[in-house]
Amino acid sequence: MPTEKQLAEAERLLREFDWSEIDKMSDDQIRAAWAWDKDTVWPTDVELAEFDLVIPAKSRRPPPKEAAE
């Protein structure tokens, strides 16, 4: 389980990362960029079809009354 400090650092890195370069890349270009890392496994279409979308309970709750006003 990550510590609060590790989570804060991960959030900071995600905020500061320049996603514009990634957004310009096709899926094939991304796969090629990851090809050097033998620990990276790209899921197959069959595996992706088996994934379940999980929406955290917090995001399913209705907004507070003061937010709706």
C-alpha positions in Angstrom: 0.0 0.0 0.0 1.5 3.4 -1.0 2.1 5.9 1.7 0.5 9.4 1.7 3.8 10.9 0.7 4.1 8.5 -2.3 0.6 9.3 -3.4 1.2 13.0 -3.2 4.4 12.6 -5.2 2.6 10.5 -7.9 -0.2 13.2 -8.1 2.4 15.9 -8.5 4.2 14.1 -11.2 1.0 13.5 -13.1 0.0 17.2 -12.9 3.5 18.3 -14.1 3.8 15.7 -16.9 3.5 17.1 -20.5 0.8 14.9 -21.9 0.7 16.8 -25.2 3.5 14.7 -26.6 1.7 11.5 -25.7 -1.6 12.8 -27.2 0.2 13.3 -30.6 1.2 9.6 -30.7 -0.8 6.8 -32.2 -1.3 3.5 -30.3 1.3 1.9 -32.5 3.9 4.6 -31.7 3.2 4.2 -28.0 3.6 0.4 -28.3 6.9 0.9 -30.1 8.1 3.3 -27.5 7.4 0.7 -24.8 8.9 -2.2 -26.7 12.3 -1.8 -25.1 10.7 -2.6 -21.7 10.3 -6.3 -21.5 8.2 -6.1 -18.4 5.5 -4.1 -20.2 2.6 -6.2 -21.4 0.0 -4.8 -23.7 -3.4 -6.4 -23.0 -5.0 -8.3 -26.0 -8.5 -7.5 -27.2 -9.8 -10.6 -25.5 -8.2 -9.5 -22.2 -9.6 -6.0 -22.6 -13.1 -7.4 -23.2 -12.9 -9.3 -19.9 -12.1 -6.1 -17.9 -14.8 -4.7 -15.7 -15.3 -0.9 -15.4 -15.3 0.0 -11.8 -16.6 3.4 -10.8 -15.6 4.3 -7.2 -18.5 4.6 -4.9 -17.5 8.2 -4.0 -18.2 9.3 -7.6 -21.6 7.6 -7.7 -22.9 9.6 -4.7 -25.2 12.5 -5.5 -23.6 15.9 -5.0 -24.2 17.7 -1.7 -27.4 19.9 -1.6 -25.3 23.1 -1.4 -23.5 22.1 -4.6 -26.8 21.7 -6.4 -28.0 25.2 -5.5 
